Amino acid sequence: MDNQTVKSARTTLRRAPLATAATALTLALALTACGGESLEETGSGSDTDAGSDSTETGGGDGETLVIGSADFTEATITAELYAQILADAGFDTEIQTVRGRELYAPALESGEINIVPEYLATTAEYFNRDENGADAEPVASSDPEATRDALIELVEPRGLTVLDYGDAVNQNAFAVTEEFAEENGFTTLTDLGKSGLPIRLAAGEDCVERPFCQPGLEEVYGIDITEVDPKGVGTAQTKQSVQNGTNELALVTTTDGTLADFGLVLLEDNQNLQQADNILPVLNDATAENQEVVDVLNELTSTLTTEDLVELNRQVDAERIRAVDAARDYLVDKGLIDG
């Protein structure tokens, strides 16, 4: 793609006025002073990851696509994937790290951020509660198509566009030791429930009341949860507590890249207790008017799998490979960008 083509392709991309960015940053700083969550502008991946030269390529004279990223490993990786594949297509890109959906969702609506890699069900419920109140009837389910339809209905009036979802999904998941699973012949959560074994669960402290945690395990699978040990979701402490026998079951995620390091395996959620948290891009409408941006992101989404994310997370969390490098190697290996 030559520079003139890139420049023409970007005519539909609009950025928020400087006043908008300043207002958001002022709000973030005020929240920080009050002990709330903050908006961190860490710049592009090249600043954050010491040398991501692929995130600022392109025509150089067009508008910059700002990719919003939450501040955890997988979000950093997916933001790098988005930034680098768009940069390879000729767009200037920048990654902006934002702490908290309540901050980056308004920034996406205003145009301060152009694109965010999101989780389908979680995002649908965020906008559902924002629109209809904390006690709103849930709109997300284990059906990704129905959940996407509900999300589209919620965000279209806000000037946001929801692209396709793919096979990559990050859901709550439950792990046991490989030895425990083999000894009892467990492969699914149904197997665990039918066993009638008393189970101590390491999870987040809110697990006792969340419908997709203790209540769901008891009601859907008949698992006898005798205690919830509040060590967090997928933390090292949670996994270690199952590894050493303090607990039998750990709340983790389907894209956890370090389960094998703790000798853990997932039990299949074979009755679809968890919601469809497939990964997909959410854009503001002005950005989505550029069909090339949409096509590039859809190609990545259709390629990325849950297994891919597990491996990428493992590389960053276990091998300490930089997210920018892991993302680049993945995109090159899949033929999505030039090596």
Phi and psi restraints in degrees (value plus and minus 20) as a CYANA .aco file:
   2 ASP   PHI    -102.6   -62.6
   2 ASP   PSI     149.6   189.6
   3 ASN   PHI     -82.6   -42.6
   3 ASN   PSI     -56.0   -16.0
   4 GLN   PHI     -85.6   -45.6
   4 GLN   PSI     -59.1   -19.1
   5 THR   PHI     -84.9   -44.9
   5 THR   PSI     -63.6   -23.6
   6 VAL   PHI     -80.4   -40.4
   6 VAL   PSI     -64.2   -24.2
   7 LYS   PHI     -81.9   -41.9
   7 LYS   PSI     -61.4   -21.4
   8 SER   PHI     -87.4   -47.4
   8 SER   PSI     -58.7   -18.7
   9 ALA   PHI     -84.2   -44.2
   9 ALA   PSI     -44.4    -4.4
  10 ARG   PHI    -112.3   -72.3
  10 ARG   PSI     -18.5    21.5
  11 THR   PHI     -83.2   -43.2
  11 THR   PSI     -41.4    -1.4
  12 THR   PHI    -107.5   -67.5
  12 THR   PSI     -26.6    13.4
  13 LEU   PHI    -107.7   -67.7
  13 LEU   PSI     106.1   146.1
  14 ARG   PHI    -140.5  -100.5
  14 ARG   PSI     124.0   164.0
  15 ARG   PHI    -128.8   -88.8
  15 ARG   PSI     135.0   175.0
  16 ALA   PHI     -88.9   -48.9
  16 ALA   PSI     130.7   170.7
  17 PRO   PHI     -78.8   -38.8
  17 PRO   PSI     135.5   175.5
  18 LEU   PHI     -77.4   -37.4
  18 LEU   PSI     -51.7   -11.7
  19 ALA   PHI     -82.2   -42.2
  19 ALA   PSI     -54.8   -14.8
  20 THR   PHI     -84.8   -44.8
  20 THR   PSI     -66.4   -26.4
  21 ALA   PHI     -82.9   -42.9
  21 ALA   PSI     -61.4   -21.4
  22 ALA   PHI     -84.8   -44.8
  22 ALA   PSI     -58.5   -18.5
  23 THR   PHI     -83.7   -43.7
  23 THR   PSI     -64.0   -24.0
  24 ALA   PHI     -83.7   -43.7
  24 ALA   PSI     -61.5   -21.5
  25 LEU   PHI     -87.0   -47.0
  25 LEU   PSI     -58.5   -18.5
  26 THR   PHI     -81.8   -41.8
  26 THR   PSI     -62.5   -22.5
  27 LEU   PHI     -80.5   -40.5
  27 LEU   PSI     -64.4   -24.4
  28 ALA   PHI     -82.1   -42.1
  28 ALA   PSI     -62.3   -22.3
  29 LEU   PHI     -85.1   -45.1
  29 LEU   PSI     -56.6   -16.6
  30 ALA   PHI     -85.5   -45.5
  30 ALA   PSI     -59.9   -19.9
  31 LEU   PHI     -84.5   -44.5
  31 LEU   PSI     -58.1   -18.1
  32 THR   PHI     -83.0   -43.0
  32 THR   PSI     -62.3   -22.3
  33 ALA   PHI     -83.9   -43.9
  33 ALA   PSI     -46.9    -6.9
  34 CYS   PHI    -112.2   -72.2
  34 CYS   PSI     -15.5    24.5
  35 GLY   PHI      65.6   105.6
  35 GLY   PSI      -7.4    32.6
  36 GLY   PHI    -110.7   -70.7
  36 GLY   PSI    -184.0  -144.0
  37 GLU   PHI    -107.1   -67.1
  37 GLU   PSI     134.9   174.9
  38 SER   PHI    -142.3  -102.3
  38 SER   PSI     138.8   178.8
  39 LEU   PHI    -117.1   -77.1
  39 LEU   PSI      94.4   134.4
  40 GLU   PHI    -124.0   -84.0
  40 GLU   PSI      99.3   139.3
  41 GLU   PHI    -114.9   -74.9
  41 GLU   PSI      70.0   110.0
  42 THR   PHI    -111.4   -71.4
  42 THR   PSI     -18.2    21.8
  43 GLY   PHI      59.7    99.7
  43 GLY   PSI    -177.3  -137.3
  44 SER   PHI     -99.0   -59.0
  44 SER   PSI     151.9   191.9
  45 GLY   PHI     -78.9   -38.9
  45 GLY   PSI     -47.6    -7.6
  46 SER   PHI     -86.3   -46.3
  46 SER   PSI     -50.8   -10.8
  47 ASP   PHI     -99.5   -59.5
  47 ASP   PSI     -64.8   -24.8
  48 THR   PHI     -89.8   -49.8
  48 THR   PSI     -58.0   -18.0
  49 ASP   PHI    -131.9   -91.9
  49 ASP   PSI      -0.7    39.3
  50 ALA   PHI      33.5    73.5
  50 ALA   PSI      37.9    77.9
  51 GLY   PHI     106.0   146.0
  51 GLY   PSI       7.3    47.3
  52 SER   PHI    -101.6   -61.6
  52 SER   PSI      62.4   102.4
  53 ASP   PHI     -92.7   -52.7
  53 ASP   PSI     -27.1    12.9
  54 SER   PHI    -105.3   -65.3
  54 SER   PSI     -30.4     9.6
  55 THR   PHI    -110.1   -70.1
  55 THR   PSI     -20.3    19.7
  56 GLU   PHI    -153.8  -113.8
  56 GLU   PSI      16.8    56.8
  57 THR   PHI    -115.2   -75.2
  57 THR   PSI    -192.6  -152.6
  58 GLY   PHI      93.4   133.4
  58 GLY   PSI    -184.4  -144.4
  59 GLY   PHI     -83.9   -43.9
  59 GLY   PSI     -52.4   -12.4
  60 GLY   PHI      64.1   104.1
  60 GLY   PSI     -35.6     4.4
  61 ASP   PHI    -137.6   -97.6
  61 ASP   PSI      -7.8    32.2
  62 GLY   PHI    -126.6   -86.6
  62 GLY   PSI    -194.6  -154.6
  63 GLU   PHI     -94.9   -54.9
  63 GLU   PSI     133.2   173.2
  64 THR   PHI    -113.1   -73.1
  64 THR   PSI     113.2   153.2
  65 LEU   PHI    -106.3   -66.3
  65 LEU   PSI     100.0   140.0
  66 VAL   PHI    -118.8   -78.8
  66 VAL   PSI     100.1   140.1
  67 ILE   PHI    -119.8   -79.8
  67 ILE   PSI     102.5   142.5
  68 GLY   PHI    -102.7   -62.7
  68 GLY   PSI     121.8   161.8
  69 SER   PHI    -158.5  -118.5
  69 SER   PSI     111.9   151.9
  70 ALA   PHI     -92.7   -52.7
  70 ALA   PSI     151.0   191.0
  71 ASP   PHI    -124.6   -84.6
  71 ASP   PSI      34.2    74.2
  72 PHE   PHI    -155.2  -115.2
  72 PHE   PSI     145.2   185.2
  73 THR   PHI     -71.5   -31.5
  73 THR   PSI     -74.1   -34.1
  74 GLU   PHI     -84.0   -44.0
  74 GLU   PSI     -58.2   -18.2
  75 ALA   PHI     -84.5   -44.5
  75 ALA   PSI     -59.1   -19.1
  76 THR   PHI     -83.6   -43.6
  76 THR   PSI     -61.7   -21.7
  77 ILE   PHI     -85.1   -45.1
  77 ILE   PSI     -68.4   -28.4
  78 THR   PHI     -85.4   -45.4
  78 THR   PSI     -56.0   -16.0
  79 ALA   PHI     -83.1   -43.1
  79 ALA   PSI     -60.2   -20.2
  80 GLU   PHI     -84.6   -44.6
  80 GLU   PSI     -61.1   -21.1
  81 LEU   PHI     -78.8   -38.8
  81 LEU   PSI     -66.0   -26.0
  82 TYR   PHI     -83.2   -43.2
  82 TYR   PSI     -67.7   -27.7
  83 ALA   PHI     -83.3   -43.3
  83 ALA   PSI     -63.6   -23.6
  84 GLN   PHI     -94.0   -54.0
  84 GLN   PSI     -57.2   -17.2
  85 ILE   PHI     -91.0   -51.0
  85 ILE   PSI     -53.6   -13.6
  86 LEU   PHI     -92.0   -52.0
  86 LEU   PSI     -56.9   -16.9
  87 ALA   PHI     -83.2   -43.2
  87 ALA   PSI     -60.4   -20.4
  88 ASP   PHI     -84.2   -44.2
  88 ASP   PSI     -48.4    -8.4
  89 ALA   PHI    -100.6   -60.6
  89 ALA   PSI     -25.0    15.0
  90 GLY   PHI      90.1   130.1
  90 GLY   PSI     -11.2    28.8
  91 PHE   PHI    -119.5   -79.5
  91 PHE   PSI     123.0   163.0
  92 ASP   PHI     -92.3   -52.3
  92 ASP   PSI     111.9   151.9
  93 THR   PHI    -152.2  -112.2
  93 THR   PSI     135.3   175.3
  94 GLU   PHI    -168.2  -128.2
  94 GLU   PSI     120.6   160.6
  95 ILE   PHI    -123.8   -83.8
  95 ILE   PSI     109.5   149.5
  96 GLN   PHI    -138.9   -98.9
  96 GLN   PSI      98.1   138.1
  97 THR   PHI    -103.5   -63.5
  97 THR   PSI     108.8   148.8
  98 VAL   PHI    -150.0  -110.0
  98 VAL   PSI     106.1   146.1
  99 ARG   PHI    -111.2   -71.2
  99 ARG   PSI      84.1   124.1
 100 GLY   PHI      86.0   126.0
 100 GLY   PSI     106.2   146.2
 101 ARG   PHI     -81.5   -41.5
 101 ARG   PSI     -49.3    -9.3
 102 GLU   PHI     -86.0   -46.0
 102 GLU   PSI     -35.8     4.2
 103 LEU   PHI    -119.1   -79.1
 103 LEU   PSI     -63.4   -23.4
 104 TYR   PHI     -99.9   -59.9
 104 TYR   PSI     -42.0    -2.0
 105 ALA   PHI     -83.9   -43.9
 105 ALA   PSI     -68.3   -28.3
 106 PRO   PHI     -82.0   -42.0
 106 PRO   PSI     -55.1   -15.1
 107 ALA   PHI     -86.0   -46.0
 107 ALA   PSI     -54.3   -14.3
 108 LEU   PHI     -88.0   -48.0
 108 LEU   PSI     -62.9   -22.9
 109 GLU   PHI     -83.9   -43.9
 109 GLU   PSI     -59.5   -19.5
 110 SER   PHI     -96.0   -56.0
 110 SER   PSI     -40.1    -0.1
 111 GLY   PHI      78.7   118.7
 111 GLY   PSI     -21.1    18.9
 112 GLU   PHI     -85.2   -45.2
 112 GLU   PSI     -55.0   -15.0
 113 ILE   PHI    -135.2   -95.2
 113 ILE   PSI     119.8   159.8
 114 ASN   PHI    -114.5   -74.5
 114 ASN   PSI     -57.1   -17.1
 115 ILE   PHI    -163.2  -123.2
 115 ILE   PSI     121.5   161.5
 116 VAL   PHI    -155.2  -115.2
 116 VAL   PSI     109.0   149.0
 117 PRO   PHI     -91.0   -51.0
 117 PRO   PSI     104.0   144.0
 118 GLU   PHI    -145.7  -105.7
 118 GLU   PSI     150.0   190.0
 119 TYR   PHI    -130.3   -90.3
 119 TYR   PSI     102.0   142.0
 120 LEU   PHI     -73.5   -33.5
 120 LEU   PSI     -81.7   -41.7
 121 ALA   PHI     -87.5   -47.5
 121 ALA   PSI     -62.5   -22.5
 122 THR   PHI     -81.0   -41.0
 122 THR   PSI     -62.4   -22.4
 123 THR   PHI     -87.2   -47.2
 123 THR   PSI     -61.4   -21.4
 124 ALA   PHI     -79.9   -39.9
 124 ALA   PSI     -62.9   -22.9
 125 GLU   PHI     -91.8   -51.8
 125 GLU   PSI     -51.9   -11.9
 126 TYR   PHI     -80.7   -40.7
 126 TYR   PSI     -71.3   -31.3
 127 PHE   PHI     -90.0   -50.0
 127 PHE   PSI     -50.4   -10.4
 128 ASN   PHI     -82.1   -42.1
 128 ASN   PSI     -67.3   -27.3
 129 ARG   PHI     -88.4   -48.4
 129 ARG   PSI     -57.2   -17.2
 130 ASP   PHI     -84.8   -44.8
 130 ASP   PSI     -55.2   -15.2
 131 GLU   PHI    -105.5   -65.5
 131 GLU   PSI     -59.9   -19.9
 132 ASN   PHI    -136.8   -96.8
 132 ASN   PSI     -17.6    22.4
 133 GLY   PHI      79.8   119.8
 133 GLY   PSI     141.3   181.3
 134 ALA   PHI     -81.5   -41.5
 134 ALA   PSI     -46.9    -6.9
 135 ASP   PHI    -119.3   -79.3
 135 ASP   PSI      -1.1    38.9
 136 ALA   PHI     -82.5   -42.5
 136 ALA   PSI     124.7   164.7
 137 GLU   PHI     -81.2   -41.2
 137 GLU   PSI     111.9   151.9
 138 PRO   PHI     -79.6   -39.6
 138 PRO   PSI     124.3   164.3
 139 VAL   PHI    -130.6   -90.6
 139 VAL   PSI     -37.1     2.9
 140 ALA   PHI    -106.5   -66.5
 140 ALA   PSI     135.3   175.3
 141 SER   PHI    -172.2  -132.2
 141 SER   PSI    -190.9  -150.9
 142 SER   PHI    -100.2   -60.2
 142 SER   PSI     -23.8    16.2
 143 ASP   PHI    -112.8   -72.8
 143 ASP   PSI      87.6   127.6
 144 PRO   PHI     -85.1   -45.1
 144 PRO   PSI     -55.4   -15.4
 145 GLU   PHI     -87.0   -47.0
 145 GLU   PSI     -65.5   -25.5
 146 ALA   PHI     -85.3   -45.3
 146 ALA   PSI     -57.1   -17.1
 147 THR   PHI     -88.1   -48.1
 147 THR   PSI     -60.0   -20.0
 148 ARG   PHI     -83.8   -43.8
 148 ARG   PSI     -61.7   -21.7
 149 ASP   PHI     -78.9   -38.9
 149 ASP   PSI     -62.4   -22.4
 150 ALA   PHI     -85.5   -45.5
 150 ALA   PSI     -60.1   -20.1
 151 LEU   PHI     -83.9   -43.9
 151 LEU   PSI     -63.7   -23.7
 152 ILE   PHI     -78.8   -38.8
 152 ILE   PSI     -64.9   -24.9
 153 GLU   PHI     -80.4   -40.4
 153 GLU   PSI     -55.0   -15.0
 154 LEU   PHI     -96.5   -56.5
 154 LEU   PSI     -56.8   -16.8
 155 VAL   PHI    -119.4   -79.4
 155 VAL   PSI     -36.6     3.4
 156 GLU   PHI     -76.1   -36.1
 156 GLU   PSI     -63.5   -23.5
 157 PRO   PHI     -85.5   -45.5
 157 PRO   PSI     -35.9     4.1
 158 ARG   PHI    -112.3   -72.3
 158 ARG   PSI     -17.0    23.0
 159 GLY   PHI      59.3    99.3
 159 GLY   PSI      10.8    50.8
 160 LEU   PHI    -138.2   -98.2
 160 LEU   PSI     127.6   167.6
 161 THR   PHI    -137.9   -97.9
 161 THR   PSI     112.5   152.5
 162 VAL   PHI    -123.8   -83.8
 162 VAL   PSI     101.2   141.2
 163 LEU   PHI    -107.3   -67.3
 163 LEU   PSI    -193.0  -153.0
 164 ASP   PHI     -86.6   -46.6
 164 ASP   PSI     131.8   171.8
 165 TYR   PHI    -119.1   -79.1
 165 TYR   PSI     140.2   180.2
 166 GLY   PHI    -142.3  -102.3
 166 GLY   PSI    -179.3  -139.3
 167 ASP   PHI    -101.5   -61.5
 167 ASP   PSI     -39.8     0.2
 168 ALA   PHI     -89.8   -49.8
 168 ALA   PSI     104.1   144.1
 169 VAL   PHI    -159.6  -119.6
 169 VAL   PSI     114.2   154.2
 170 ASN   PHI    -136.3   -96.3
 170 ASN   PSI      79.6   119.6
 171 GLN   PHI    -135.1   -95.1
 171 GLN   PSI     141.8   181.8
 172 ASN   PHI     -77.9   -37.9
 172 ASN   PSI     123.0   163.0
 173 ALA   PHI    -166.9  -126.9
 173 ALA   PSI     143.6   183.6
 174 PHE   PHI    -146.2  -106.2
 174 PHE   PSI     111.2   151.2
 175 ALA   PHI    -141.8  -101.8
 175 ALA   PSI     128.4   168.4
 176 VAL   PHI    -148.6  -108.6
 176 VAL   PSI     150.9   190.9
 177 THR   PHI     -90.1   -50.1
 177 THR   PSI     130.3   170.3
 178 GLU   PHI     -80.4   -40.4
 178 GLU   PSI     -57.2   -17.2
 179 GLU   PHI     -83.5   -43.5
 179 GLU   PSI     -64.6   -24.6
 180 PHE   PHI     -82.0   -42.0
 180 PHE   PSI     -62.7   -22.7
 181 ALA   PHI     -85.0   -45.0
 181 ALA   PSI     -63.2   -23.2
 182 GLU   PHI     -89.5   -49.5
 182 GLU   PSI     -60.7   -20.7
 183 GLU   PHI     -81.5   -41.5
 183 GLU   PSI     -54.8   -14.8
 184 ASN   PHI    -124.3   -84.3
 184 ASN   PSI     -21.2    18.8
 185 GLY   PHI      49.1    89.1
 185 GLY   PSI      11.8    51.8
 186 PHE   PHI    -108.5   -68.5
 186 PHE   PSI     109.8   149.8
 187 THR   PHI    -147.7  -107.7
 187 THR   PSI     -38.9     1.1
 188 THR   PHI    -149.1  -109.1
 188 THR   PSI     144.4   184.4
 189 LEU   PHI     -87.6   -47.6
 189 LEU   PSI     -49.0    -9.0
 190 THR   PHI     -81.0   -41.0
 190 THR   PSI     -62.3   -22.3
 191 ASP   PHI     -77.6   -37.6
 191 ASP   PSI     -63.8   -23.8
 192 LEU   PHI     -84.0   -44.0
 192 LEU   PSI     -63.0   -23.0
 193 GLY   PHI     -83.8   -43.8
 193 GLY   PSI     -62.3   -22.3
 194 LYS   PHI     -86.7   -46.7
 194 LYS   PSI     -42.3    -2.3
 195 SER   PHI     -89.6   -49.6
 195 SER   PSI     -46.6    -6.6
 196 GLY   PHI      53.7    93.7
 196 GLY   PSI     -11.4    28.6
 197 LEU   PHI     -89.5   -49.5
 197 LEU   PSI     120.2   160.2
 198 PRO   PHI     -90.7   -50.7
 198 PRO   PSI     114.7   154.7
 199 ILE   PHI    -146.3  -106.3
 199 ILE   PSI     106.9   146.9
 200 ARG   PHI    -116.3   -76.3
 200 ARG   PSI     109.3   149.3
 201 LEU   PHI    -133.9   -93.9
 201 LEU   PSI     103.9   143.9
 202 ALA   PHI    -111.3   -71.3
 202 ALA   PSI     101.9   141.9
 203 ALA   PHI    -180.3  -140.3
 203 ALA   PSI    -192.3  -152.3
 204 GLY   PHI     -92.6   -52.6
 204 GLY   PSI     138.7   178.7
 205 GLU   PHI     -87.2   -47.2
 205 GLU   PSI     -40.8    -0.8
 206 ASP   PHI    -107.6   -67.6
 206 ASP   PSI     -16.3    23.7
 207 CYS   PHI     -78.9   -38.9
 207 CYS   PSI     -52.4   -12.4
 208 VAL   PHI     -84.6   -44.6
 208 VAL   PSI     -39.7     0.3
 209 GLU   PHI    -138.6   -98.6
 209 GLU   PSI     -29.4    10.6
 210 ARG   PHI     -99.7   -59.7
 210 ARG   PSI     111.0   151.0
 211 PRO   PHI     -83.1   -43.1
 211 PRO   PSI     -40.3    -0.3
 212 PHE   PHI    -119.4   -79.4
 212 PHE   PSI      -9.7    30.3
 213 CYS   PHI    -138.8   -98.8
 213 CYS   PSI    -139.4   -99.4
 214 GLN   PHI     -76.2   -36.2
 214 GLN   PSI     -70.4   -30.4
 215 PRO   PHI     -78.1   -38.1
 215 PRO   PSI     -61.0   -21.0
 216 GLY   PHI     -88.4   -48.4
 216 GLY   PSI     -60.8   -20.8
 217 LEU   PHI     -81.9   -41.9
 217 LEU   PSI     -57.0   -17.0
 218 GLU   PHI     -95.2   -55.2
 218 GLU   PSI     -64.5   -24.5
 219 GLU   PHI     -99.4   -59.4
 219 GLU   PSI     -61.8   -21.8
 220 VAL   PHI    -103.4   -63.4
 220 VAL   PSI     -60.5   -20.5
 221 TYR   PHI    -128.2   -88.2
 221 TYR   PSI     -29.0    11.0
 222 GLY   PHI      47.6    87.6
 222 GLY   PSI       6.1    46.1
 223 ILE   PHI     -98.9   -58.9
 223 ILE   PSI     115.3   155.3
 224 ASP   PHI    -108.1   -68.1
 224 ASP   PSI      70.6   110.6
 225 ILE   PHI    -104.7   -64.7
 225 ILE   PSI      91.7   131.7
 226 THR   PHI    -111.5   -71.5
 226 THR   PSI     -41.2    -1.2
 227 GLU   PHI    -181.3  -141.3
 227 GLU   PSI     122.1   162.1
 228 VAL   PHI    -130.1   -90.1
 228 VAL   PSI      97.5   137.5
 229 ASP   PHI    -113.5   -73.5
 229 ASP   PSI      89.8   129.8
 230 PRO   PHI     -97.3   -57.3
 230 PRO   PSI      53.6    93.6
 231 LYS   PHI    -122.4   -82.4
 231 LYS   PSI     -20.5    19.5
 232 GLY   PHI      83.6   123.6
 232 GLY   PSI     151.3   191.3
 233 VAL   PHI    -113.6   -73.6
 233 VAL   PSI      92.6   132.6
 234 GLY   PHI      48.0    88.0
 234 GLY   PSI      -3.8    36.2
 235 THR   PHI     -94.7   -54.7
 235 THR   PSI     143.1   183.1
 236 ALA   PHI     -80.8   -40.8
 236 ALA   PSI     -57.0   -17.0
 237 GLN   PHI     -83.8   -43.8
 237 GLN   PSI     -60.1   -20.1
 238 THR   PHI     -82.5   -42.5
 238 THR   PSI     -67.5   -27.5
 239 LYS   PHI     -89.1   -49.1
 239 LYS   PSI     -58.2   -18.2
 240 GLN   PHI     -83.8   -43.8
 240 GLN   PSI     -55.3   -15.3
 241 SER   PHI     -87.5   -47.5
 241 SER   PSI     -47.9    -7.9
 242 VAL   PHI    -102.5   -62.5
 242 VAL   PSI     -58.8   -18.8
 243 GLN   PHI     -78.0   -38.0
 243 GLN   PSI     -60.7   -20.7
 244 ASN   PHI    -112.4   -72.4
 244 ASN   PSI     -18.3    21.7
 245 GLY   PHI      70.1   110.1
 245 GLY   PSI     -17.9    22.1
 246 THR   PHI     -83.7   -43.7
 246 THR   PSI     -58.9   -18.9
 247 ASN   PHI    -148.1  -108.1
 247 ASN   PSI     140.8   180.8
 248 GLU   PHI    -118.9   -78.9
 248 GLU   PSI     -43.2    -3.2
 249 LEU   PHI    -154.7  -114.7
 249 LEU   PSI     119.4   159.4
 250 ALA   PHI    -143.0  -103.0
 250 ALA   PSI     114.7   154.7
 251 LEU   PHI    -104.1   -64.1
 251 LEU   PSI      96.9   136.9
 252 VAL   PHI    -150.8  -110.8
 252 VAL   PSI    -174.1  -134.1
 253 THR   PHI    -152.7  -112.7
 253 THR   PSI     141.5   181.5
 254 THR   PHI     -89.0   -49.0
 254 THR   PSI     -37.0     3.0
 255 THR   PHI    -127.8   -87.8
 255 THR   PSI      -2.9    37.1
 256 ASP   PHI     -83.2   -43.2
 256 ASP   PSI     103.7   143.7
 257 GLY   PHI    -113.1   -73.1
 257 GLY   PSI     -17.4    22.6
 258 THR   PHI    -138.8   -98.8
 258 THR   PSI      -9.9    30.1
 259 LEU   PHI     -77.7   -37.7
 259 LEU   PSI     -62.7   -22.7
 260 ALA   PHI     -82.4   -42.4
 260 ALA   PSI     -50.6   -10.6
 261 ASP   PHI     -85.0   -45.0
 261 ASP   PSI     -44.1    -4.1
 262 PHE   PHI    -123.1   -83.1
 262 PHE   PSI     -15.0    25.0
 263 GLY   PHI      51.4    91.4
 263 GLY   PSI       9.3    49.3
 264 LEU   PHI    -127.2   -87.2
 264 LEU   PSI     132.3   172.3
 265 VAL   PHI    -154.1  -114.1
 265 VAL   PSI     133.7   173.7
 266 LEU   PHI    -103.6   -63.6
 266 LEU   PSI     124.3   164.3
 267 LEU   PHI    -116.7   -76.7
 267 LEU   PSI     111.3   151.3
 268 GLU   PHI     -84.3   -44.3
 268 GLU   PSI     115.0   155.0
 269 ASP   PHI    -102.6   -62.6
 269 ASP   PSI      51.7    91.7
 270 ASN   PHI     -96.5   -56.5
 270 ASN   PSI     -27.2    12.8
 271 GLN   PHI    -131.9   -91.9
 271 GLN   PSI      -3.7    36.3
 272 ASN   PHI      35.6    75.6
 272 ASN   PSI      31.3    71.3
 273 LEU   PHI     -87.9   -47.9
 273 LEU   PSI     -58.9   -18.9
 274 GLN   PHI    -102.1   -62.1
 274 GLN   PSI     133.4   173.4
 275 GLN   PHI    -100.9   -60.9
 275 GLN   PSI     144.7   184.7
 276 ALA   PHI    -100.9   -60.9
 276 ALA   PSI      69.2   109.2
 277 ASP   PHI    -118.7   -78.7
 277 ASP   PSI      35.4    75.4
 278 ASN   PHI     -87.4   -47.4
 278 ASN   PSI     127.6   167.6
 279 ILE   PHI    -105.5   -65.5
 279 ILE   PSI     116.2   156.2
 280 LEU   PHI    -176.6  -136.6
 280 LEU   PSI     136.5   176.5
 281 PRO   PHI    -104.3   -64.3
 281 PRO   PSI     119.9   159.9
 282 VAL   PHI    -138.1   -98.1
 282 VAL   PSI     109.1   149.1
 283 LEU   PHI    -143.8  -103.8
 283 LEU   PSI     136.4   176.4
 284 ASN   PHI     -97.4   -57.4
 284 ASN   PSI     136.9   176.9
 285 ASP   PHI     -79.9   -39.9
 285 ASP   PSI     -56.6   -16.6
 286 ALA   PHI     -81.8   -41.8
 286 ALA   PSI     -60.5   -20.5
 287 THR   PHI     -89.3   -49.3
 287 THR   PSI     -60.1   -20.1
 288 ALA   PHI     -88.0   -48.0
 288 ALA   PSI     -34.3     5.7
 289 GLU   PHI     -87.4   -47.4
 289 GLU   PSI     -41.0    -1.0
 290 ASN   PHI    -104.7   -64.7
 290 ASN   PSI      86.4   126.4
 291 GLN   PHI     -84.3   -44.3
 291 GLN   PSI     -50.5   -10.5
 292 GLU   PHI     -86.0   -46.0
 292 GLU   PSI     -59.6   -19.6
 293 VAL   PHI     -79.5   -39.5
 293 VAL   PSI     -66.8   -26.8
 294 VAL   PHI     -80.6   -40.6
 294 VAL   PSI     -66.1   -26.1
 295 ASP   PHI     -84.8   -44.8
 295 ASP   PSI     -61.4   -21.4
 296 VAL   PHI     -83.6   -43.6
 296 VAL   PSI     -64.7   -24.7
 297 LEU   PHI     -88.0   -48.0
 297 LEU   PSI     -58.9   -18.9
 298 ASN   PHI     -83.9   -43.9
 298 ASN   PSI     -55.2   -15.2
 299 GLU   PHI     -84.8   -44.8
 299 GLU   PSI     -61.9   -21.9
 300 LEU   PHI     -84.4   -44.4
 300 LEU   PSI     -65.4   -25.4
 301 THR   PHI     -79.9   -39.9
 301 THR   PSI     -60.1   -20.1
 302 SER   PHI     -91.9   -51.9
 302 SER   PSI     -37.3     2.7
 303 THR   PHI    -111.9   -71.9
 303 THR   PSI     -59.5   -19.5
 304 LEU   PHI     -89.1   -49.1
 304 LEU   PSI     114.2   154.2
 305 THR   PHI    -141.7  -101.7
 305 THR   PSI     147.3   187.3
 306 THR   PHI     -79.6   -39.6
 306 THR   PSI     -62.3   -22.3
 307 GLU   PHI     -82.0   -42.0
 307 GLU   PSI     -57.0   -17.0
 308 ASP   PHI     -81.3   -41.3
 308 ASP   PSI     -63.3   -23.3
 309 LEU   PHI     -87.4   -47.4
 309 LEU   PSI     -57.9   -17.9
 310 VAL   PHI     -77.1   -37.1
 310 VAL   PSI     -66.6   -26.6
 311 GLU   PHI     -87.9   -47.9
 311 GLU   PSI     -61.7   -21.7
 312 LEU   PHI     -83.6   -43.6
 312 LEU   PSI     -63.7   -23.7
 313 ASN   PHI     -81.9   -41.9
 313 ASN   PSI     -59.9   -19.9
 314 ARG   PHI     -82.7   -42.7
 314 ARG   PSI     -63.5   -23.5
 315 GLN   PHI     -79.9   -39.9
 315 GLN   PSI     -62.1   -22.1
 316 VAL   PHI     -97.6   -57.6
 316 VAL   PSI     -65.4   -25.4
 317 ASP   PHI    -100.2   -60.2
 317 ASP   PSI     -57.5   -17.5
 318 ALA   PHI    -116.9   -76.9
 318 ALA   PSI     -63.5   -23.5
 319 GLU   PHI    -110.4   -70.4
 319 GLU   PSI     -29.8    10.2
 320 ARG   PHI      43.6    83.6
 320 ARG   PSI       9.8    49.8
 321 ILE   PHI     -94.7   -54.7
 321 ILE   PSI     120.6   160.6
 322 ARG   PHI     -86.4   -46.4
 322 ARG   PSI     122.9   162.9
 323 ALA   PHI     -77.1   -37.1
 323 ALA   PSI     -59.2   -19.2
 324 VAL   PHI     -82.3   -42.3
 324 VAL   PSI     -58.0   -18.0
 325 ASP   PHI     -96.6   -56.6
 325 ASP   PSI     -61.5   -21.5
 326 ALA   PHI     -80.9   -40.9
 326 ALA   PSI     -62.2   -22.2
 327 ALA   PHI     -84.8   -44.8
 327 ALA   PSI     -64.3   -24.3
 328 ARG   PHI     -82.4   -42.4
 328 ARG   PSI     -65.9   -25.9
 329 ASP   PHI     -81.7   -41.7
 329 ASP   PSI     -59.0   -19.0
 330 TYR   PHI     -82.8   -42.8
 330 TYR   PSI     -68.0   -28.0
 331 LEU   PHI     -83.8   -43.8
 331 LEU   PSI     -58.5   -18.5
 332 VAL   PHI     -86.8   -46.8
 332 VAL   PSI     -65.1   -25.1
 333 ASP   PHI     -81.1   -41.1
 333 ASP   PSI     -55.1   -15.1
 334 LYS   PHI    -106.3   -66.3
 334 LYS   PSI     -19.8    20.2
 335 GLY   PHI      52.8    92.8
 335 GLY   PSI       1.2    41.2
 336 LEU   PHI    -108.3   -68.3
 336 LEU   PSI     -43.0    -3.0
 337 ILE   PHI    -156.9  -116.9
 337 ILE   PSI     142.7   182.7
 338 ASP   PHI     -94.0   -54.0
 338 ASP   PSI     122.8   162.8
